[in-house]
Amino acid sequence: MNQNNDSVGVNEFVRRQIKGSGKTYSSSMTFEEIASLAEKRLNSRNFKEGYRVGVRIVSLPIEYNENFICPFVKIDENSNLAANIVCRRENEEPYIQIRASDGEPIATGKVELILYRHDVLAENNEQTTEMDWELISIHALPEGIDNLPMGPVTMMRNQLEMIGGTKAYYSSEEWAEAVRFWQQYATLEI
């Protein structure tokens, strides 16, 4: 793949990130516009490497923050939390999802776009375009947070090479940081 002309498509998985999903979403930009922006940033070398080869994280300039809704609330002793058993997709093992049923969403401090290379997605037949890279997820990070740890359930799915996971290995520190973050923040049930 030519690093200067990599294409970015929209993977079907990211399309679940809409209003009411409890995930980062944009009410002012389409997925195609976001992927186009990711492609420009990727080809300008504005990215960092992700948790494995073939995964890249593209940070958007701060002026795009207002286009994305951060779904997180800070947990405290007054937080009302709800647990549900859910499945992300067919054939995946269900997991316990924790959501806050009240609270004010934290302002978006930073937006990161998660891109997977075509061959990485092809390992589990999860590619949905013929592009070099695909937009898999959009993360609006809470103000004051520089790095959003992956959710422990996603890490488990990846490390154990379960259905829906992408092969990876995480250090003890990565596990601990993920658990710590998700003990302090919850997604607002909207």
Stockholm file with secondary structure:
# STOCKHOLM 1.0

chainA/1-190         MNQNNDSVGVNEFVRRQIKGSGKTYSSSMTFEEIASLAEKRLNSRNFKEGYRVGVRIVSLPIEYNENFICPFVKIDENSNLAANIVCRRENEEPYIQIRASDGEPIATGKVELILYRHDVLAENNEQTTEMDWELISIHALPEGIDNLPMGPVTMMRNQLEMIGGTKAYYSSEEWAEAVRFWQQYATLEI
#=GR chainA/1-190 SS CCTTSCCEEECGGGGGCSTTSSSCBCSSSCHHHHHHHHHHHHHTTCCEECSSTTEEEEECCGGGGGGSBCCEEECCTTCCEEEEEECSSTTSCCEEEEEESSCCCCCEEEEEEEEEEHHHHHTTTCCCSSSSEEEEEEEEEETTCSCCCCCHHHHHHHHTTCTTCCCCCCCHHHHHHHHHHHHHEEEECC
#=GC SS_cons         CCTTSCCEEECGGGGGCSTTSSSCBCSSSCHHHHHHHHHHHHHTTCCEECSSTTEEEEECCGGGGGGSBCCEEECCTTCCEEEEEECSSTTSCCEEEEEESSCCCCCEEEEEEEEEEHHHHHTTTCCCSSSSEEEEEEEEEETTCSCCCCCHHHHHHHHTTCTTCCCCCCCHHHHHHHHHHHHHEEEECC
//
